[in-house]
C-alpha cells in the first residue's frame, strides 16, 4: 500500500527541491525534467506556488498583514509578493484583506 497519488507527488516534489537547493542536482537536466514530469511545473514555479498558497492561508485564516505573510513565506519585497499573488490568484490582495476582515 503506497501513498495516495497527490501525497506522493508532493513528497517527490519536496525531495527534488531539497536536492536542487543542496546543489546535488545543480545543472542536472534529468532531475529538472523528472520534477516537471511529476509536478507539471518547474522547481521554481512549484516553490513560488507553494509559498503563495501558504501566504494565502496566513492572510485569510490567520489574519496576517500582507507584509508579515510575505516575509514569513520568504519574500523580501511585499510589492513583488503582491504582484505574484495577484498573478496566481487573479485578484488583488486588497480584496482578500477586506473580505477576511468581514468574516
C-alpha positions, 0 to 999 in steps of 0.5 A: 500500500503506497501513498495516495497519488497527490501525497506522493507527488508532493513528497517527490516534489519536496525531495527534488527541491531539497536536492536542487537547493543542496546543489546535488542536482545543480545543472542536472537536466534529468532531475529538472525534467523528472520534477516537471514530469511529476509536478507539471511545473518547474522547481521554481514555479512549484516553490513560488506556488507553494509559498503563495498558497501558504501566504494565502492561508496566513492572510485569510485564516490567520489574519496576517498583514500582507507584509508579515505573510510575505516575509514569513513565506520568504519574500523580501519585497511585499510589492513583488509578493503582491504582484505574484499573488495577484498573478496566481490568484487573479485578484488583488490582495486588497480584496482578500484583506477586506473580505477576511476582515468581514468574516 
